[in-house]
Amino acid sequence: MSAIADALAEVRARIDRAAHAAAREPETVRLVAVSKTKPASAVREAYEAGQRDFGENYAQELAEKAKELADLPDLRWHFIGHLQSNKAKFVAPVAALVHTIDSASLARELGKRAAKEGRGKLAVLVEVNVGGEAQKHGAAPADLATLLDAVDAEPNLALSGLMTMPPHDLDEARRAFEGLVALRDQHGGAARLPELSMGMSDDLEVAVACGATMVRVGSAIFGAR
């Protein structure tokens, strides 16, 4: 097995242990392998080890890798970085899920681009800055209801859940994850917002315990950047 395959196996084992500890089925947690800044060859290696969901932070890098790896069936691209409206044109044709809708204007632009591609509804998550950290992107919790309604109003977007970027401290991360779950419960629950994208290499166990349906793991799979 390659180093990437070994690392993937260990991350999957961590998810399995965390899920069982939380009395959850491991299959309810999707692993998104964050391949930003890594070469397409590393994505291909992870794909050969059975990984299908990959996360990218930069719109043009996503577009380039999607083109280079277009021969791989069932590969699903997740856009997980901050997205400027003028870069939506790179993301809409290839992303299976966009995790980072943080404004009504971005939702409108992405919806327009998805319609232009004629690809059907593009699944999106709304990013929430649960902790109110100045350096983080995401909608303020107080603005969430308005933003969710704006996404629902876009005929070419499918509102699929919420996402947050947690603080580095594990206790603070847990509070952020619990806060995201509480916001989901306040705004329609799992029926309206089934996906919770939260948790990364250092805190995925905490995220799974709190109810994450997706964890975004990069360095633990592909190594440091």
C-alpha positions as CSV (number, residue, x, y, z in Angstrom):
1,M,0.0,0.0,0.0
2,S,1.1,3.6,-0.7
3,A,1.6,6.2,2.0
4,I,-1.6,7.9,1.0
5,A,-3.5,4.6,1.1
6,D,-2.1,3.8,4.5
7,A,-3.1,7.3,5.8
8,L,-6.6,7.0,4.3
9,A,-7.1,3.6,6.1
10,E,-6.0,5.2,9.4
11,V,-8.4,8.2,9.0
12,R,-11.3,5.8,8.1
13,A,-10.4,3.8,11.2
14,R,-10.6,6.9,13.3
15,I,-14.0,7.8,11.9
16,D,-15.2,4.2,12.6
17,R,-14.0,4.4,16.2
18,A,-15.6,7.8,16.7
19,A,-18.9,6.7,15.2
20,H,-19.1,3.6,17.3
21,A,-18.2,5.6,20.4
22,A,-21.1,8.0,19.6
23,A,-23.5,5.0,18.9
24,R,-23.6,6.0,15.2
25,E,-23.1,4.0,12.0
26,P,-19.8,4.8,10.4
27,E,-21.5,5.0,7.0
28,T,-23.4,8.2,8.3
29,V,-20.1,10.1,8.2
30,R,-18.6,11.0,4.8
31,L,-14.9,11.6,4.5
32,V,-13.9,14.5,2.2
33,A,-10.2,14.2,1.4
34,V,-8.9,17.8,1.2
35,S,-6.5,17.8,-1.7
36,K,-5.8,21.6,-2.0
37,T,-2.3,22.4,-3.2
38,K,-1.6,18.7,-3.8
39,P,-0.9,17.4,-7.3
40,A,-3.6,15.6,-9.3
41,S,-1.4,12.5,-9.0
42,A,-2.1,12.5,-5.2
43,V,-5.8,12.6,-5.8
44,R,-5.5,9.7,-8.3
45,E,-3.6,7.7,-5.7
46,A,-6.3,8.3,-3.1
47,Y,-8.9,7.4,-5.7
48,E,-7.2,4.1,-6.4
49,A,-7.4,3.4,-2.6
50,G,-11.1,3.8,-2.7
51,Q,-11.6,7.5,-1.9
52,R,-14.3,9.3,-4.0
53,D,-15.0,12.7,-2.3
54,F,-12.3,15.3,-2.6
55,G,-12.3,18.9,-1.3
56,E,-10.6,21.9,-2.9
57,N,-10.2,25.5,-1.6
58,Y,-9.3,27.4,-4.7
59,A,-11.7,27.7,-7.6
60,Q,-9.2,27.6,-10.5
61,E,-7.2,24.8,-8.9
62,L,-10.5,22.8,-8.7
63,A,-11.3,23.5,-12.3
64,E,-7.8,22.4,-13.5
65,K,-7.8,19.2,-11.4
66,A,-11.3,18.3,-12.5
67,K,-10.2,18.6,-16.1
68,E,-7.0,16.5,-15.5
69,L,-8.9,13.8,-13.6
70,A,-12.0,13.7,-15.8
71,D,-11.3,10.1,-16.6
72,L,-12.1,8.9,-13.1
73,P,-15.7,7.8,-12.8
74,D,-17.7,8.7,-9.6
75,L,-15.1,11.2,-8.4
76,R,-17.0,13.9,-6.5
77,W,-15.5,17.4,-6.0
78,H,-16.4,19.5,-3.0
79,F,-15.6,23.2,-3.0
80,I,-14.7,24.0,0.6
81,G,-12.9,27.4,0.4
82,H,-14.1,31.0,0.5
83,L,-15.8,31.6,-2.9
84,Q,-15.9,35.0,-4.5
85,S,-18.8,35.6,-6.9
86,N,-16.5,36.1,-9.8
87,K,-15.0,32.7,-9.4
88,A,-18.4,30.9,-9.3
89,K,-17.9,30.2,-13.1
90,F,-15.1,27.8,-12.3
91,V,-16.9,25.9,-9.6
92,A,-20.5,25.5,-11.0
93,P,-19.5,23.1,-13.8
94,V,-17.7,20.6,-11.7
95,A,-18.6,20.7,-8.0
96,A,-20.9,18.1,-6.5
97,L,-21.3,20.2,-3.4
98,V,-20.3,23.7,-2.4
99,H,-19.8,24.0,1.3
100,T,-19.3,27.8,1.7
101,I,-22.3,29.8,0.7
102,D,-22.1,32.9,3.0
103,S,-24.1,35.6,1.2
104,A,-27.3,36.0,-0.8
105,S,-25.3,37.5,-3.7
106,L,-23.1,34.5,-3.9
107,A,-26.1,32.2,-3.9
108,R,-27.6,34.2,-6.8
109,E,-24.4,34.1,-8.8
110,L,-23.8,30.4,-8.2
111,G,-27.5,29.6,-9.1
112,K,-27.1,31.6,-12.3
113,R,-23.9,29.7,-13.2
114,A,-25.5,26.4,-12.4
115,A,-28.5,27.2,-14.7
116,K,-26.1,28.2,-17.5
117,E,-24.4,24.8,-17.2
118,G,-27.7,23.1,-17.5
119,R,-26.6,20.6,-14.9
120,G,-29.6,20.4,-12.7
121,K,-29.6,21.6,-9.1
122,L,-26.2,22.2,-7.5
123,A,-26.1,21.1,-3.8
124,V,-24.9,23.7,-1.4
125,L,-24.2,24.2,2.3
126,V,-24.5,27.5,4.1
127,E,-21.3,28.4,6.0
128,V,-21.9,29.8,9.5
129,N,-19.3,31.7,11.6
130,V,-20.6,30.2,14.8
131,G,-17.9,31.6,17.0
132,G,-18.0,35.1,15.4
133,E,-14.3,35.0,14.7
134,A,-13.2,38.1,12.8
135,Q,-10.7,36.1,10.6
136,K,-13.2,33.5,9.6
137,H,-15.8,33.6,6.8
138,G,-19.4,32.6,7.1
139,A,-22.8,34.1,7.9
140,A,-23.5,35.4,11.4
141,P,-26.0,33.1,13.2
142,A,-28.4,36.1,13.4
143,D,-28.4,36.3,9.6
144,L,-28.9,32.6,9.0
145,A,-32.6,32.5,8.5
146,T,-32.5,35.2,5.7
147,L,-29.6,33.4,4.0
148,L,-31.3,30.0,4.1
149,D,-34.4,31.6,2.5
150,A,-32.3,33.2,-0.2
151,V,-30.8,29.8,-1.1
152,D,-34.2,28.2,-1.1
153,A,-35.3,30.9,-3.6
154,E,-32.7,29.8,-6.1
155,P,-34.3,27.3,-8.5
156,N,-30.9,25.8,-9.5
157,L,-29.5,25.4,-6.0
158,A,-30.4,22.6,-3.5
159,L,-30.0,23.6,0.1
160,S,-28.4,20.6,1.8
161,G,-27.1,21.7,5.2
162,L,-24.6,23.8,7.2
163,M,-20.9,24.1,7.5
164,T,-18.5,25.7,10.0
165,M,-14.8,26.2,10.5
166,P,-14.1,25.6,14.1
167,P,-11.4,27.2,16.4
168,H,-8.3,25.2,16.9
169,D,-8.8,24.6,20.6
170,L,-10.8,21.3,21.0
171,D,-13.1,22.6,23.8
172,E,-13.9,25.7,21.7
173,A,-14.3,23.5,18.6
174,R,-16.8,21.3,20.5
175,R,-18.8,24.4,21.4
176,A,-18.8,25.5,17.8
177,F,-20.0,22.1,16.6
178,E,-22.7,22.0,19.2
179,G,-23.7,25.6,18.2
180,L,-24.0,24.5,14.6
181,V,-26.3,21.6,15.6
182,A,-28.4,24.0,17.6
183,L,-28.7,26.3,14.7
184,R,-29.7,23.4,12.5
185,D,-32.4,22.5,15.0
186,Q,-33.7,26.1,15.0
187,H,-34.0,26.3,11.3
188,G,-35.8,23.2,10.2
189,G,-33.8,20.4,11.6
190,A,-32.3,17.5,9.7
191,A,-35.4,17.3,7.4
192,R,-34.4,20.7,5.9
193,L,-30.6,20.7,6.6
194,P,-29.5,17.0,6.6
195,E,-25.8,17.7,6.2
196,L,-23.4,19.0,8.8
197,S,-19.9,19.6,7.4
198,M,-17.6,20.1,10.4
199,G,-14.4,18.5,11.7
200,M,-10.9,18.3,10.3
201,S,-7.7,16.3,10.9
202,D,-7.3,17.3,14.5
203,D,-10.9,17.3,15.7
204,L,-12.8,14.9,13.6
205,E,-13.6,12.7,16.7
206,V,-15.2,15.6,18.4
207,A,-17.1,16.5,15.3
208,V,-18.5,13.0,14.8
209,A,-19.5,12.9,18.5
210,C,-21.5,16.1,17.9
211,G,-23.2,14.8,14.8
212,A,-21.1,15.7,11.8
213,T,-22.2,14.0,8.5
214,M,-19.0,15.1,6.7
215,V,-15.5,15.6,7.9
216,R,-12.9,17.5,5.8
217,V,-9.5,15.9,6.3
218,G,-6.3,17.0,4.5
219,S,-3.0,16.8,6.3
220,A,-3.8,13.5,8.0
221,I,-4.2,12.0,4.5
222,F,-1.8,13.9,2.2
223,G,0.7,15.2,4.7
224,A,1.6,18.8,5.6
225,R,1.3,21.5,3.0
